[in-house]
Amino acid sequence: MPAARTGTKPEGKTRQLTLTGELATVTPLPSSSKSRSKSSIERTYTNAILPIKPEYMELIAEREKNHEYRKYKLRDTVTRIWLYTTAPTSAISHVMVTSHPKTPGQVRDPNGVGNDDFDNGKKVSKFGYPVLGLYKLKTPLKPEAMKAHGVSPPQGCVYAPKKMVDEMPLEDMEKLF
């Protein structure tokens, strides 16, 4: 049998038990504006943002590393990876042009750092994204500037806000290769 209602509850209020077992009227906290703002940001699934250690970013820029390896697969639509270089740089500094990932045994290029280990299954990474081109942002995007676009420093894959991609076209960046 359902519980009988004892009266009307005040608008926007709920009742809950206190630690002493008495009923108290409480006002629920409003939902966080942070969660609302994240869901309202339009993302582009052709551009991903990935964190990368400074030493690996340097190897890519020097063309010594020609694949970026990850444990996870990005969406098939990804053609560009915005590289967030971790501390001490702490900024998105480069955009890498890529294509569909390769799996162990498919790279077959001993010249790139980590390629042989990847092909032989010695890495935890299961996907290798080829570096087809590299662009350098004129001004690296520090965390404060990233937040203005609705994105925080990534700890893994994040799809780029459309506004950020539209406001920073590759044509406005320095093409390294």
Secondary structure, 3 states (H helix, E strand, C coil): CCCCCCCCCCCCCEEEECCCCCEEEECCCCCCHHHHHHHHCCEEEEEEEEEECHHHHHHHHCCCCCEEEECCCCCCCCCEEEEEECCCCCEEEEEEECCCCECCCCCCCCCCCCHHHHHCCCCCCCEEEECCEEEEEEEEECHHHHHHCCCCCCCCCEEEEHHHHHHCCHHHCEECC
